[in-house]
Amino acid sequence: MMELAKDGRWLGGNTPTSFTVKRVTGSGKNKSAYSYLESIPEEKAMIQKLYEIFGQLRSIKKTADQMNALGYRTKAGAKFNASTTRLLLKNPVYCVADENVYNYFYENGGGLCDELSAFDGQHGLSAYNKTDQEKFEDTDSTFISPKFVQVMSAKPVSEWIISVGRHEGFIPSQQWIDTQNMLEDIAEKYNRPHRKTNALLSGLVYCPICGKRLRVISESNRWTNNKPRFKYVCPGYREKECTFQAVDGVLLDEFVVKQLSDLSDEDNEYFAKLLNARTSDIFSQSQNEQELTELKKKKARLEASISNQVKNMREVGADLKRFIQEDIQNLSDELREVNILLEKLEDSKRNQMYAVRNIEEIKERLLSFGKYAEDAQPDVLVTLIQSFVERIYIVDENDERYCHIFIKGCTKEDYEGFFRATGYISDTDESGAITAKLSLCDSDECCKYDVIFAFPLRMC
């Protein structure tokens, strides 16, 4: 792989956004063909805009929303989301190969195939060995009816193989490096406890009235259960734009950990079934595997037909050559359309595999939370909770306060209806939320009542 990478050629696979693949046949004694990437002007401008917006907003989700608002769409024609935005921002294929990025990969232990002199400031980078593929056995798999899913996971930069490609680089190296540093900062920010308070739910608790993320506000020199006191407060409350009452942070953290740890066997079965159902939904909504197979066969037939017609060109007279040329052109046009469809199907399949793997990981972490949470340090708990909790809402109903914990993979993306709710969640039987009661706590008298830990879990 490293020897092939030195040539800067495209070794196959899904073509990156903003590029198309060109195939060249050598001349003279060396007639072997090779492929390289060629940029598509419209998609190139889109990627440049993506990096520009992210540099301004410093938020993956806001960047995706802004791209959608501007009318941009992914290579597969879908709207931008956090996952696709992150993948595009992390891809080094767009980065200009110069001394600056050479030093970046050298310092991070990347496998550099070329000497510094090859980093000419014009071409882009080719990176190999970025992902690890594995065959994952589904939890529903049996000896009689085995079920496997092939998934990919990202490898660290130290395992990448880096070379200078033959394609154009159009994202300046410093801009690309700054983007990587910002992505690392974002990942670190949302996977660590709040510095002063060790708040476990920072970034997860949202206001049910205005929809804003609750902030962690420390209470100086005040302690609860030998822990520094703090509150989860809606930013709109102090500005008198929202009436949501603050929540005692220490007790809410303990309350949520308790609820997640105390899932009964019946609840385990409920969430296992719910997550398995979501996995089935992903497969049922995806393109049929048979369609992908048929397209690959059609591609092979078209390539064979083109090859045969090229051979025929050498054997027929001039009066027939133009008919064969027209046929070759029609076959080539059809082949191009098949390749576009294949790329879309393969992209869809890869995203589907990621989604299935994520749901399996969520199920495993959720149903074994109690075992791992016992005596765990705050930073470990933060990472664990954020790996499977989507959002948390505290709602007031009949002078009682309820905590709704939404699990990833079980909830819908649109929360508008819930933002307008003041204590009622519609269609709750399919939401996949854990709901339990806790006491009221206003922003002036935090911790006025104790949290009711003994209240039984109610699935909503």
C-alpha positions in Angstrom: 0.0 0.0 0.0 2.8 2.4 0.8 4.6 1.6 -2.5 1.3 2.3 -4.4 0.7 5.5 -2.4 4.1 6.9 -3.6 2.7 7.2 -7.1 -0.1 9.5 -5.9 -2.6 7.5 -7.8 -6.2 6.9 -6.8 -6.5 3.3 -5.5 -10.2 3.0 -5.7 -13.1 3.2 -3.3 -15.8 5.9 -2.9 -14.8 9.1 -4.7 -14.4 12.1 -2.3 -16.9 14.9 -2.7 -15.7 17.6 -5.2 -13.7 15.0 -7.2 -14.3 12.6 -10.1 -12.0 9.8 -11.2 -10.0 10.0 -14.5 -8.4 6.9 -15.9 -5.2 7.2 -18.0 -3.5 4.6 -20.1 0.3 4.8 -20.3 2.1 4.9 -23.7 5.1 3.1 -25.1 6.4 0.1 -23.2 4.5 1.1 -20.1 0.9 0.7 -21.1 -0.6 0.0 -17.7 -3.5 2.2 -16.8 -3.9 4.2 -13.6 -6.5 6.5 -12.0 -6.3 9.9 -10.5 -8.7 12.5 -9.0 -9.8 15.5 -10.9 -11.7 18.3 -9.1 -15.3 19.4 -10.0 -15.5 23.2 -10.0 -19.0 23.5 -8.5 -18.3 20.9 -5.7 -14.8 22.4 -5.1 -16.5 25.8 -4.4 -18.9 24.0 -2.0 -16.1 22.5 0.0 -14.2 25.8 0.2 -17.4 27.4 1.5 -17.8 24.6 4.1 -14.4 25.2 5.5 -15.0 29.0 5.5 -18.3 28.7 7.4 -16.8 26.3 10.0 -13.9 28.6 10.6 -16.4 31.4 11.4 -19.0 29.5 13.4 -16.7 26.9 15.1 -19.7 24.5 15.4 -20.3 21.4 13.3 -24.1 21.5 13.7 -24.4 25.2 12.9 -22.1 24.7 9.9 -24.4 22.0 8.6 -27.5 24.1 9.1 -25.9 27.1 7.3 -24.8 24.9 4.4 -28.4 23.6 4.1 -29.8 27.2 4.3 -27.5 28.2 1.4 -29.0 25.4 -0.7 -25.9 23.1 -0.7 -26.3 19.3 -0.8 -24.0 16.4 -0.3 -22.6 14.3 -3.2 -25.5 11.9 -2.7 -28.0 14.7 -2.9 -28.9 14.7 0.8 -28.9 17.6 3.3 -25.8 18.2 5.4 -25.8 16.8 8.9 -23.2 16.7 11.7 -21.8 13.3 10.5 -21.2 14.2 6.9 -19.9 17.7 7.8 -17.4 16.2 10.2 -16.2 13.7 7.6 -15.6 16.4 5.0 -13.8 18.6 7.5 -11.4 15.8 8.5 -10.6 14.6 5.0 -7.0 15.5 4.1 -7.6 15.0 0.4 -8.5 18.7 0.0 -5.4 20.0 1.9 -2.6 21.6 -0.1 0.6 19.5 0.2 3.3 21.8 1.5 6.0 22.0 4.2 3.4 23.1 6.8 1.2 20.0 6.5 4.3 17.8 6.2 5.4 19.0 9.6 1.9 18.5 11.0 1.8 14.8 10.0 5.5 14.3 11.0 4.8 15.7 14.5 1.6 13.5 14.9 3.4 10.3 13.8 1.7 9.9 10.4 3.3 7.5 7.9 4.8 9.9 5.3 5.6 8.2 2.0 7.2 11.2 0.3 10.2 13.4 1.0 9.6 17.0 1.9 10.6 18.1 -1.6 7.4 16.4 -3.0 5.2 18.7 -1.0 5.1 21.3 -3.7 2.3 23.5 -2.5 0.1 22.7 -5.5 -1.1 19.1 -5.3 -3.4 17.7 -2.6 -2.9 14.8 -0.2 -3.7 11.2 -0.5 -4.3 9.3 2.8 -4.7 5.6 3.1 -5.3 3.2 6.0 -7.6 5.8 7.7 -10.3 3.3 8.7 -10.4 -0.2 10.1 -13.0 -2.6 8.7 -14.4 -5.4 10.8 -17.2 -7.9 10.5 -19.6 -7.5 13.4 -22.0 -10.2 14.5 -25.4 -8.8 15.3 -26.9 -9.6 18.7 -29.8 -11.4 17.0 -27.4 -13.7 15.1 -27.7 -17.4 15.8 -26.0 -20.5 14.6 -29.0 -21.4 12.4 -29.5 -17.9 11.1 -26.2 -15.9 11.3 -26.4 -12.1 10.9 -23.3 -10.0 10.3 -22.6 -6.4 9.5 -19.4 -5.0 8.1 -18.5 -1.7 9.7 -15.6 0.8 9.6 -14.0 2.7 12.5 -11.6 5.6 12.2 -8.0 5.1 12.9 -5.7 7.6 14.7 -3.5 9.9 12.5 -0.4 7.9 13.6 -1.7 4.9 11.6 -2.4 6.9 8.4 -0.3 6.5 5.3 0.2 10.0 3.7 1.5 10.8 0.2 1.2 13.6 -2.3 -1.5 12.9 -4.8 -1.8 13.9 -8.5 -4.9 15.9 -7.9 -5.3 19.6 -7.0 -5.2 20.7 -3.4 -7.5 23.7 -2.7 -7.8 24.1 1.0 -4.7 25.9 2.4 -2.7 23.8 4.8 -3.0 26.2 7.7 -6.8 26.4 7.3 -7.0 22.6 7.2 -4.8 22.2 10.3 -6.7 24.9 12.2 -9.9 23.0 11.3 -8.5 19.8 12.8 -7.5 21.6 16.0 -11.0 23.1 16.3 -12.6 19.6 15.8 -10.4 18.2 18.6 -11.3 21.1 20.9 -15.0 20.5 20.2 -14.6 16.7 20.9 -12.8 17.5 24.1 -15.3 20.1 25.2 -18.2 17.8 25.0 -16.4 14.8 26.6 -15.2 16.3 29.8 -16.8 17.4 33.1 -17.3 21.1 33.8 -14.0 22.3 35.2 -15.3 23.9 38.5 -18.2 21.6 39.3 -17.6 18.2 37.6 -21.1 18.6 36.1 -21.9 15.3 34.3 -24.7 16.5 32.1 -23.2 19.7 30.7 -24.4 20.1 27.1 -27.2 17.5 27.4 -29.9 19.3 29.4 -32.3 21.6 27.4 -35.0 24.0 28.3 -38.5 22.5 27.4 -39.9 26.1 27.0 -37.4 27.9 24.7 -35.2 25.0 23.6 -31.9 26.5 24.7 -29.2 24.4 26.2 -29.0 24.9 30.0 -25.8 26.4 31.4 -23.8 25.2 34.3 -23.7 28.0 37.0 -21.4 27.4 40.0 -22.5 28.4 43.5 -19.4 29.6 45.3 -18.4 27.9 48.6 -21.5 25.8 48.8 -21.5 22.1 48.9 -23.9 19.1 48.6 -22.9 15.6 49.5 -19.2 16.8 49.6 -19.5 18.1 46.1 -19.4 21.7 44.9 -22.9 23.1 44.4 -24.1 24.3 41.0 -27.3 24.7 39.0 -28.4 24.0 35.4 -29.9 27.4 34.4 -31.7 28.5 31.2 -29.8 31.5 29.7 -33.2 33.1 29.0 -34.2 33.1 32.7 -31.9 35.9 33.8 -32.7 37.9 30.7 -36.4 37.5 31.6 -37.1 35.8 28.2 -38.0 32.4 29.7 -39.7 31.2 32.9 -37.9 27.9 33.3 -36.9 27.3 36.9 -33.3 26.2 37.5 -32.4 22.7 38.5 -30.0 21.6 41.3 -27.0 20.3 39.5 -25.5 17.9 42.0 -28.9 16.2 42.7 -29.8 16.0 39.1 -26.5 14.4 38.2 -26.9 11.8 41.0 -30.6 11.4 40.0 -29.8 10.6 36.3 -26.9 8.3 37.2 -29.3 6.5 39.6 -32.0 6.1 37.0 -29.7 4.8 34.4 -28.0 2.4 36.8 -31.3 1.0 38.1 -32.8 -0.2 34.9 -34.7 -3.4 35.6 -34.5 -6.6 33.5 -37.9 -5.7 32.1 -36.6 -2.3 31.1 -33.5 -3.8 29.6 -35.7 -6.0 27.4 -37.8 -3.0 26.4 -34.8 -0.9 25.2 -33.1 -3.9 23.6 -36.3 -4.4 21.5 -36.6 -0.7 20.8 -33.0 -0.4 19.5 -33.3 -3.7 17.6 -36.4 -2.2 15.9 -34.5 0.9 14.9 -31.8 -1.3 13.4 -34.5 -3.1 11.4 -35.9 0.3 10.3 -32.5 1.3 9.0 -32.2 -1.8 6.9 -35.8 -1.6 5.6 -35.3 2.0 4.5 -32.0 1.4 2.8 -31.4 0.4 -0.8 -31.8 -3.3 -1.6 -28.5 -5.2 -1.6 -29.8 -7.0 -4.7 -30.0 -3.6 -6.5 -26.4 -2.9 -5.7 -25.4 -6.4 -7.1 -27.4 -5.9 -10.3 -25.8 -2.5 -10.9 -22.3 -4.0 -10.5 -23.2 -6.7 -13.0 -24.5 -4.1 -15.4 -21.3 -2.1 -15.0 -19.2 -5.2 -15.9 -21.4 -5.9 -18.9 -21.1 -2.4 -20.2 -17.3 -2.4 -19.7 -17.1 -5.7 -21.6 -19.3 -4.3 -24.5 -17.1 -1.2 -24.8 -14.0 -3.3 -24.8 -15.4 -5.5 -27.6 -16.5 -2.6 -29.7 -13.0 -1.0 -29.4 -11.6 -4.3 -30.7 -14.1 -4.2 -33.6 -12.9 -0.8 -34.6 -9.6 -2.3 -35.6 -11.2 -4.8 -37.9 -13.9 -2.9 -39.8 -13.7 -0.4 -42.6 -14.0 3.3 -42.4 -17.7 3.3 -43.4 -18.7 1.2 -40.3 -16.4 2.9 -37.8 -18.7 5.9 -37.2 -21.5 3.5 -36.2 -19.3 1.7 -33.7 -18.1 5.0 -32.3 -21.7 6.1 -31.8 -22.4 2.8 -30.0 -19.3 3.2 -27.8 -20.4 6.8 -26.9 -23.9 5.5 -25.9 -22.4 2.7 -23.9 -20.0 5.2 -22.2 -22.9 7.5 -21.3 -24.9 4.6 -19.8 -21.8 3.5 -17.9 -21.3 7.0 -16.5 -24.9 7.0 -15.1 -24.4 3.5 -13.6 -21.2 4.7 -11.9 -23.1 7.7 -10.4 -25.9 5.4 -9.1 -23.3 2.9 -7.7 -21.5 5.7 -5.8 -24.8 6.9 -4.2 -25.8 3.3 -3.2 -22.3 2.6 -1.7 -22.4 5.9 0.2 -25.8 5.0 1.5 -24.7 1.5 2.5 -21.7 2.9 4.3 -23.8 5.4 6.3 -26.2 2.6 7.1 -23.4 0.4 8.5 -22.2 3.3 10.7 -25.7 3.9 11.9 -26.2 0.2 12.8 -22.9 0.0 14.6 -23.7 3.1 16.6 -27.0 1.7 17.7 -25.3 -1.6 18.8 -22.8 0.4 20.8 -25.6 2.5 22.4 -27.4 -0.7 23.4 -24.4 -2.2 24.9 -23.4 0.9 26.9 -26.9 1.6 28.1 -27.7 -1.9 29.3 -24.4 -2.2 31.1 -24.3 1.3 32.5 -24.7 0.3 36.2 -21.7 -2.0 36.1 -19.4 0.6 34.6 -20.8 3.6 36.5 -19.9 2.2 39.9 -16.9 4.1 41.4 -16.2 5.7 38.0 -14.4 9.0 37.8 -16.4 12.1 36.5 -14.5 12.2 33.2 -15.4 8.5 32.6 -19.0 9.0 33.5 -19.3 12.1 31.2 -17.9 10.1 28.2 -20.2 7.1 29.0 -23.4 9.1 29.5 -22.8 11.2 26.3 -22.2 8.1 24.3 -25.9 7.0 24.6 -28.0 9.9 26.0 -29.4 12.2 23.3 -31.0 15.0 25.4 -32.5 15.6 28.8 -35.5 17.7 29.6 -37.0 18.7 33.0 -40.7 19.5 32.7 -43.2 20.7 35.3 -46.6 19.0 35.5 -49.2 19.6 38.2 -46.6 21.1 40.6 -44.3 18.1 40.1 -41.1 18.0 38.2 -40.2 15.2 35.8 -36.9 14.2 34.2 -37.1 12.9 30.7 -33.9 11.1 29.5 -33.9 10.5 25.7 -31.7 7.7 24.4 -29.8 8.0 21.1 -31.2 5.9 18.4 -34.7 6.0 19.9 -35.8 9.6 19.3 -36.7 11.7 16.3 -34.6 14.6 15.3 -37.5 17.2 15.4 -38.0 18.5 18.9 -40.2 21.5 18.0 -43.3 20.0 19.5 -41.5 19.2 22.7 -40.1 22.7 23.0 -43.6 24.1 23.1 -44.7 21.5 25.7 -44.9 22.4 29.3 -45.1 19.0 30.8 -46.5 16.7 28.2 -44.7 14.6 25.6 -46.9 13.2 22.8 -46.5 9.8 21.2 -44.4 8.8 24.2 -44.7 5.0 23.8 -42.3 5.2 20.8 -39.9 7.9 22.1 -37.5 5.7 24.0 -37.3 8.0 27.0 -36.7 7.2 30.6 -39.0 9.3 32.8 -38.8 9.7 36.5 -40.0 12.3 39.1 -37.8 14.8 40.9 -38.6 17.8 43.1 -39.0 21.4 42.1 -36.0 23.7 42.4 -36.2 27.4 41.5 -33.3 29.7 40.6 -33.3 31.6 43.9 -33.7 28.6 46.3 -31.9 25.7 44.7 -32.3 22.4 46.5 -35.4 23.4 48.4 -36.6 19.8 48.3 -34.9 16.4 48.1 -34.9 14.4 44.8 -37.3 11.4 45.1 -34.9 8.6 44.1 -37.4 5.9 45.1 -40.0 6.9 42.5 -40.3 3.9 40.1 -39.1 4.3 36.5 -41.9 4.9 34.0 -41.2 4.3 30.3 -42.6 7.0 28.0 
